[in-house]
């Protein structure tokens, strides 16, 4: 191979230029403080082999020009090339043509041109036609130029590069890689791809051993149907686990879901997601918004079901009924979905405790709530109250059936009471053990009360004045409404009825024993839902004992006898 034609000025100029280029790689990094400042090796650089050596002590006394299977060895590294210029006094050299560096059996570098500083144990390698290739264990790093600090086990590129780690491929404009800790730092147009996900970020920290990626700055993660945006988070590529900090968002265009929170944890393999801190979840398909401080979601793909809960100022907003939004609050809200992604999918919503709901035309409170959209039924339990305009309904249980988001009928079980406020003194009242009300276009058209039914009514004259009031008792009672006024009522069998001039009835015929008007509890707006106001102690409904289900098998009866130590009949 012919010798390299170099003059002393050319060698000196190239030496200075390559050193300056190498130093440029140390300037941009913000992780300099993380590097361990190791003292370079004092070992000399050994020239193992060269086919041709030229040395002229008069023209360039500090340089040896080498060619033909050139090989160097220094501080555990071996470097080979086609030709080189060796500066023995500074323990440095320039290498050209098919340059290769190996360090043990774990690290190798390939390129076309190299400057090596033996005093600092630093290398600056370039590739004229292709890319510099670095192999570290089973990972590959590619760039058209690369700086390597062997003393501190650190390499970097500033002109664009790519790291290939199994299925994970990372590209960026700037990158750092630490061979001892297997930690990599990428900046500016960072792109990570694998067969399952894709990540785009301003800055990414990646560990090739743990496969953990941490992002800083504006970042997007595309995983399945989800598009995740964050400015601070981590992503475990092997387990499909994402943990997000700061304010992050998740979007699922397929299911029309949007969620944002201060902190999010998502495991794609288990289908579990947890969000905390001002959680907002928007279900555009079902026209609902969920708010709270803590939310958790579980997806069971095998059974096509999922469940979620939200606590901490939990609030559900249902805007499916046009512009009139329904707001529902409870200490904890739980949502169960069945037959997900099928035409037969339905949801079950449970709220407990301190349930409060508000819509401009209806308001409600209760201890707990269940909503089943399969049967379009909302059930309230334990001292529930429902208001609509100037009417109030209460009982032990209230079940509201809807049709196209409008009330179709109401069923009240045990200690049922319906009150209609005419003015500050006069109230139409109806009580019974069971009560039903039916609606048309949002207005009540007929009602029924069964079991010790009792009614007090103040009929309105044509000029809307009140002249007298009626009192009736019967086992059952039926009524009809028209234009929000009582048109007809009947009691059977054998009703007891009385009629009194206005102001002449005794107190027990003016107000029912269970009468109460709970205006101090009624939610006044959507902002009033978080202020829980209980009933006064003397107005709380008494507990009605429930009959236990009888035993179905004799063996169970015998076991119960033994448990209670009651002798059987044959003893």
C-alpha positions in Angstrom: 0.0 0.0 0.0 1.5 3.4 -0.8 2.5 5.8 1.9 0.4 8.7 2.9 1.7 12.0 1.5 1.8 14.5 4.4 3.8 17.6 5.0 4.5 18.9 8.5 2.0 21.7 8.0 -0.7 19.4 6.8 -0.2 17.0 9.7 -0.3 19.8 12.3 -3.4 21.5 10.7 -5.3 18.2 10.6 -4.2 17.4 14.2 -5.6 20.7 15.5 -8.8 20.5 13.4 -9.7 17.0 14.6 -8.9 17.9 18.2 -11.2 20.9 18.0 -14.0 18.8 16.4 -13.6 16.2 19.1 -13.9 18.8 21.9 -17.2 20.1 20.3 -18.9 16.9 21.4 -18.2 17.8 25.0 -19.9 21.2 25.0 -23.7 20.5 24.3 -24.3 17.9 26.9 -26.2 18.8 30.1 -25.2 15.5 31.6 -21.6 16.4 32.1 -22.0 16.6 35.8 -23.3 13.0 35.8 -20.0 11.7 34.2 -17.4 10.2 36.5 -14.1 12.0 36.1 -11.7 9.1 35.8 -8.0 9.6 35.4 -6.8 8.5 32.0 -4.3 5.6 31.8 -0.6 6.3 31.9 0.1 3.3 29.8 2.0 4.0 26.5 0.4 3.5 23.1 1.9 0.4 21.5 2.3 0.1 17.7 1.8 -3.6 17.2 2.2 -3.8 13.4 2.6 -1.8 10.2 3.7 -3.0 6.8 5.4 0.3 6.1 6.9 3.0 8.4 8.3 6.4 7.3 10.0 8.6 9.8 11.8 11.9 9.0 13.2 13.6 12.1 14.1 16.8 10.1 10.8 17.3 8.2 8.3 16.2 11.0 10.3 14.8 13.9 7.2 14.0 16.0 5.2 12.0 13.4 5.5 8.5 11.9 3.6 7.7 8.8 2.3 4.1 8.8 0.5 2.0 6.2 -0.5 -1.6 5.5 -2.3 -3.5 8.3 -1.6 -0.9 11.0 -2.5 -2.0 14.5 -2.3 -0.1 17.8 -3.0 -1.3 21.4 -3.6 1.0 24.4 -5.4 0.6 27.8 -7.3 -2.5 26.9 -8.3 -1.3 23.4 -7.0 -2.5 20.0 -7.2 -0.3 16.9 -6.6 -1.3 13.3 -6.6 0.7 10.1 -5.2 0.9 6.6 -2.9 3.8 7.3 -2.1 6.2 10.1 0.0 9.1 11.3 1.4 8.4 14.7 2.5 11.1 17.2 4.5 9.3 19.8 5.2 12.2 22.2 1.5 12.9 22.7 0.4 9.3 22.5 -2.0 10.2 19.7 -2.6 9.2 16.1 -4.8 9.7 13.0 -6.1 6.6 11.3 -7.5 6.2 7.8 -9.4 3.5 5.8 -11.3 0.6 7.3 -10.7 1.8 10.9 -11.8 -0.6 13.7 -11.6 -0.3 17.5 -12.3 -3.2 19.8 -12.4 -3.2 23.6 -12.6 -6.7 25.0 -15.4 -8.8 23.4 -18.2 -6.4 24.2 -17.4 -3.2 22.3 -16.4 -2.5 18.7 -16.4 0.6 16.5 -16.0 0.8 12.7 -15.4 3.9 10.5 -13.3 5.5 7.8 -11.3 8.0 9.8 -10.2 8.3 13.4 -8.3 10.7 15.7 -7.2 9.1 18.9 -5.8 11.0 21.9 -4.0 8.5 24.1 -3.4 10.9 27.0 -7.2 11.5 27.4 -8.2 8.1 25.9 -10.6 9.8 23.6 -11.6 8.9 20.0 -13.2 10.9 17.3 -14.4 8.7 14.4 -16.0 9.7 11.1 -17.4 7.8 8.1 -16.9 9.2 4.6 -19.5 7.1 2.7 -21.7 5.3 5.2 -22.1 5.4 9.0 -19.9 4.8 12.0 -21.0 1.6 13.5 -20.7 0.8 17.3 -21.6 -2.6 18.7 -21.9 -2.9 22.4 -23.1 -6.3 23.5 -26.2 -6.9 21.2 -26.9 -3.1 20.7 -25.8 -1.1 17.6 -25.2 2.6 17.4 -24.9 4.4 14.0 -23.8 7.9 13.1 -21.7 9.6 10.5 -19.4 10.9 13.3 -18.9 9.8 16.8 -16.9 10.8 19.9 -15.8 8.2 22.4 -14.3 8.8 25.9 -12.9 5.4 26.9 -11.7 6.6 30.3 -15.3 7.7 31.3 -17.1 5.0 29.2 -19.0 7.7 27.3 -19.8 8.3 23.6 -21.8 10.9 21.8 -22.9 12.2 18.4 -24.3 15.6 17.3 -25.0 15.1 13.6 -27.8 12.6 13.9 -27.7 8.9 14.9 -29.6 5.7 15.5 -29.6 3.1 18.3 -30.9 -0.4 17.5 -31.7 -2.4 20.6 -33.6 -5.6 19.6 -37.0 -4.5 18.5 -36.5 -0.9 19.7 -35.1 1.6 17.2 -34.2 5.1 18.5 -33.2 8.0 16.2 -32.3 11.6 17.2 -30.2 14.6 16.2 -28.1 14.3 19.3 -27.2 11.3 21.5 -25.1 10.1 24.4 -24.4 6.6 25.5 -22.7 5.3 28.6 -21.2 1.8 28.1 -20.8 1.0 31.8 -24.3 1.9 32.9 -26.0 1.2 29.5 -27.7 4.5 29.8 -28.5 6.6 26.7 -29.7 10.2 26.3 -31.3 11.5 23.1 -32.3 15.0 22.2 -34.0 16.9 19.4 -36.4 15.0 17.2 -36.2 11.8 19.2 -38.1 8.9 17.7 -38.5 5.4 19.2 -40.3 2.6 17.4 -41.0 -1.1 17.9 -43.7 -3.4 16.5 -46.1 -2.4 19.2 -45.6 1.3 20.0 -44.1 4.5 18.7 -42.7 7.4 20.7 -41.8 10.9 19.6 -40.1 13.3 22.1 -37.9 16.3 22.6 -35.7 14.4 25.0 -35.5 10.7 26.0 -33.4 8.8 28.5 -33.1 5.1 27.7 -31.5 2.1 29.4 -30.6 -0.7 27.1 -30.6 -3.2 30.0 -33.9 -2.4 31.7 -35.5 -1.2 28.5 -36.9 1.8 30.5 -37.4 5.0 28.5 -37.9 8.4 30.3 -39.1 11.4 28.3 -38.7 15.1 29.0 -40.4 17.9 27.1 -43.2 17.5 24.6 -43.7 13.8 24.0 -46.3 11.6 22.2 -46.7 7.8 22.7 -48.8 5.9 20.2 -49.8 2.5 21.7 -52.7 0.6 20.1 -55.7 2.8 20.0 -54.2 5.3 22.5 -52.3 8.5 21.8 -50.6 9.7 24.9 -49.1 13.1 25.4 -46.9 14.1 28.3 -43.9 16.4 29.1 -42.5 14.1 31.8 -42.9 10.3 32.0 -41.4 6.9 31.7 -42.2 3.9 29.4 -41.1 0.3 30.1 -40.9 -1.1 26.5 -40.7 -4.7 27.6 -43.9 -4.7 29.8 -45.8 -2.0 27.9 -46.0 0.1 31.2 -46.3 3.9 31.0 -46.1 6.2 33.9 -46.7 9.9 33.3 -46.1 13.0 35.5 -46.9 16.7 35.2 -50.1 17.2 33.2 -50.6 14.4 30.7 -53.4 13.4 28.3 -54.6 10.1 26.8 -56.8 10.0 23.7 -58.5 7.0 22.1 -60.1 8.1 18.8 -61.6 4.7 18.2 -63.6 4.7 21.5 -63.8 8.6 21.5 -62.3 8.8 24.9 -60.1 11.6 26.2 -58.5 11.7 29.7 -56.1 14.1 31.4 -54.6 14.1 34.9 -51.5 15.3 36.8 -50.2 11.7 37.1 -51.1 8.6 35.0 -50.0 4.9 35.3 -51.0 2.6 32.4 -50.2 -1.1 31.9 -51.3 -2.2 28.5 -50.7 -6.0 29.2 -53.0 -6.1 32.2 -55.4 -3.4 30.9 -55.0 -1.3 34.1 -54.8 2.5 34.2 -54.6 4.7 37.3 -54.8 8.5 37.2 -54.5 11.0 40.1 -54.8 14.8 40.4 -57.6 16.7 38.8 -58.7 13.8 36.6 -60.9 14.7 33.6 -62.3 11.9 31.4 -64.4 12.8 28.4 -66.5 10.0 26.7 -67.7 11.8 23.5 -69.5 8.7 22.2 -71.8 8.5 25.2 -71.7 12.3 25.8 -70.4 12.1 29.4 -67.6 13.7 31.4 -66.0 12.3 34.6 -64.1 14.4 37.1 -62.3 13.5 40.3 -59.0 13.4 42.2 -58.3 9.7 41.7 -59.4 7.3 39.0 -58.6 3.7 38.2 -59.6 1.6 35.1 -59.4 -2.1 34.6 -60.0 -3.9 31.2 -60.7 -7.6 31.0 -60.2 -8.4 27.3 -61.0 -12.1 27.8 -64.5 -11.5 29.1 -65.0 -8.2 27.1 -65.7 -6.2 30.3 -64.1 -3.3 32.0 -64.6 -1.4 35.2 -63.4 1.9 36.7 -63.9 4.0 39.8 -63.3 7.7 40.7 -63.0 9.3 44.1 -62.2 12.7 45.6 -64.9 15.2 44.5 -66.1 12.7 42.0 -68.5 14.3 39.4 -70.3 12.8 36.4 -71.6 15.2 33.7 -74.2 13.7 31.3 -74.9 16.0 28.3 -76.7 13.5 26.2 -80.0 15.4 26.7 -79.2 18.3 24.5 -78.0 21.4 26.3 -79.4 20.4 29.7 -76.5 18.6 31.4 -77.1 16.3 34.4 -74.5 16.6 37.1 -74.1 13.7 39.6 -71.7 13.7 42.6 -70.8 11.0 45.1 -67.8 10.2 47.4 -67.0 7.3 45.0 -68.3 6.6 41.5 -67.9 3.1 39.9 -68.5 2.2 36.3 -68.9 -1.3 34.9 -69.1 -2.0 31.1 -70.2 -5.4 29.7 -69.9 -6.8 26.2 -67.5 -4.1 25.3 -67.1 -3.2 21.6 -70.3 -5.1 20.7 -73.8 -4.0 19.8 -75.1 -5.4 23.1 -72.8 -3.4 25.3 -74.4 -1.8 28.4 -73.1 0.0 31.5 -73.8 -0.1 35.2 -72.9 3.0 37.2 -72.8 3.0 41.0 -72.4 6.0 43.3 -71.9 6.0 47.1 -72.0 7.8 49.5 -73.5 11.3 49.8 -75.1 11.3 46.3 -76.3 14.6 45.0 -77.5 15.3 41.5 -78.6 18.5 39.6 -80.2 19.3 36.3 -82.3 22.4 35.7 -85.5 20.4 35.7 -84.7 17.7 38.3 -82.6 17.4 41.4 -81.9 14.5 43.8 -80.0 13.4 46.9 -79.4 10.0 48.5 -76.9 7.8 50.2 -76.2 5.6 47.1 -77.2 5.4 43.4 -77.2 2.7 40.7 -77.8 3.4 37.0 -78.3 0.6 34.5 -78.5 1.9 30.9 -79.7 -1.6 29.7 -83.0 -1.0 31.4 -82.6 2.8 31.5 -83.2 2.9 35.3 -81.7 5.1 38.0 -82.1 3.8 41.5 -81.6 5.9 44.7 -81.3 4.3 48.2 -81.4 5.2 51.8 -83.3 8.4 52.5 -83.4 9.5 48.8 -85.3 12.7 47.7 -86.1 13.8 44.2 -87.3 17.3 43.2 -88.9 18.5 40.0 -90.2 22.1 39.8 -92.4 22.5 42.9 -92.8 18.8 43.6 -90.8 16.6 46.0 -90.8 12.8 46.2 -89.1 10.7 48.9 -89.1 7.2 50.3 -86.7 4.3 51.2 -86.0 3.6 47.5 -86.7 5.6 44.4 -86.4 4.1 40.9 -86.5 6.4 37.9 -87.1 4.9 34.5 -86.1 7.0 31.5 -86.7 7.0 27.8 -84.3 8.9 25.5 -82.9 10.8 28.5 -86.4 12.0 29.7 -88.2 10.7 32.7 -90.8 8.0 31.8 -91.9 6.8 35.2 -91.0 6.8 38.9 -91.4 4.0 41.4 -91.1 4.7 45.1 -90.8 1.8 47.6 -91.7 2.0 51.3 -92.6 5.2 53.2 -93.4 7.0 50.0 -94.3 10.6 50.1 -95.0 13.1 47.3 -95.4 16.8 48.1 -96.4 19.6 45.8 -95.8 23.1 47.1 -98.5 25.6 46.1 -97.3 28.5 48.4 -95.5 28.9 51.7 -98.5 27.4 53.6 -100.4 25.0 51.3 -98.9 21.7 50.1 -100.6 18.9 48.2 -99.5 15.6 49.8 -99.8 11.9 49.0 -98.3 9.1 51.0 -98.4 5.3 50.9 -96.2 2.2 51.1 -95.7 2.1 47.4 -96.1 4.9 44.8 -95.8 5.2 41.1 -95.9 8.2 38.8 -96.0 8.3 35.0 -94.8 11.1 32.7 -95.4 12.3 29.2 -93.0 14.8 27.6 -91.5 15.4 31.0 -94.8 16.2 32.8 -96.6 13.9 35.2 -99.9 12.6 33.7 -101.1 10.0 36.3 -100.1 8.5 39.6 -100.9 5.7 42.0 -100.4 5.0 45.7 -100.8 1.5 47.3 -100.8 0.5 51.0 -102.4 2.9 53.5 -102.7 5.6 51.0 -103.5 9.0 52.3 -103.9 12.3 50.4 -104.4 16.0 51.3 -105.2 18.2 48.3 -106.0 21.9 47.8 -107.9 22.2 44.5 -107.4 25.4 42.6 -110.3 27.4 41.3 -110.3 28.8 37.8 -108.8 32.0 39.1 -106.1 30.0 40.9 -107.6 30.7 44.4 -108.0 28.1 47.1 -111.4 27.8 48.9 -111.2 24.4 50.6 -109.1 21.3 50.8 -109.8 17.6 50.7 -108.6 14.7 52.9 -108.8 11.1 51.9 -107.7 7.7 53.2 -107.9 4.3 51.4 -106.0 1.2 50.7 -105.3 2.3 47.1 -105.5 5.6 45.3 -105.3 6.7 41.7 -105.1 10.2 40.2 -104.8 12.0 36.9 -102.9 15.3 36.1 -103.5 17.8 33.4 -101.4 20.9 32.7 -99.5 20.2 36.0 -102.8 20.3 37.9 -104.8 17.5 39.7 -107.7 16.8 37.4 -109.2 13.6 39.1 -108.5 11.3 41.9 -110.2 8.1 43.3 -109.6 5.9 46.3 -110.7 2.3 46.7 -111.9 0.2 48.3 -114.1 1.9 50.9 -112.3 5.2 51.0 -112.7 7.8 53.9 -112.9 11.3 52.6 -113.5 14.7 54.2 -113.8 18.3 52.8 -112.9 21.4 54.9 -113.3 25.1 54.2 -109.9 26.7 53.9 -108.4 27.3 57.3 -111.0 25.2 59.2 -109.3 21.8 59.1 -107.5 20.5 62.2 -103.7 20.2 62.0 -103.7 16.4 61.5 -105.9 16.9 58.4 -103.7 19.8 57.1 -100.3 18.0 57.2 -99.6 14.3 56.9 -97.5 12.8 59.8 -94.6 12.1 57.4 -94.8 15.6 55.8 -91.5 17.5 55.4 -90.3 20.0 52.8 -86.6 19.6 52.4 -85.7 22.9 50.7 -82.5 23.2 52.8 -81.2 20.0 51.3 -82.1 20.6 47.7 -79.1 21.3 45.3 -79.4 24.8 43.9 -76.8 24.5 41.1 -74.0 22.3 39.8 -71.6 24.1 42.2 -73.7 23.1 45.2 -73.2 19.4 44.8 -70.2 19.0 47.0 -71.9 20.5 50.1 -73.6 17.6 51.8 -76.5 18.7 54.0 -78.3 15.8 55.8 -81.8 15.7 57.0 -82.6 16.8 60.5 -82.6 13.9 62.9 -86.3 13.9 63.5 -87.0 13.7 59.7 -84.8 10.6 58.9 -86.9 7.7 57.7 -87.2 4.8 60.1 -85.6 1.5 59.0 -88.0 -1.0 57.6 -87.0 -4.6 58.6 -86.5 -6.8 55.6 -87.7 -10.4 55.5 -84.9 -12.9 55.2 -85.0 -15.4 52.3 -86.1 -18.8 53.7 -83.7 -21.8 53.6 -84.0 -23.9 50.5 -82.5 -27.1 51.7 -83.0 -29.3 54.8 -79.2 -29.7 55.2 -78.8 -26.0 55.6 -81.6 -25.9 58.2 -79.8 -28.7 60.2 -76.5 -26.8 60.0 -78.2 -23.7 61.3 -79.7 -25.7 64.2 -76.3 -27.0 65.2 -74.8 -23.5 64.9 -77.5 -22.2 67.3 -77.2 -25.3 69.5 -80.9 -25.9 69.3 -81.8 -29.6 69.8 -83.6 -31.2 66.8 -87.1 -32.5 67.2 -86.2 -36.2 67.5 -84.0 -35.5 70.6 
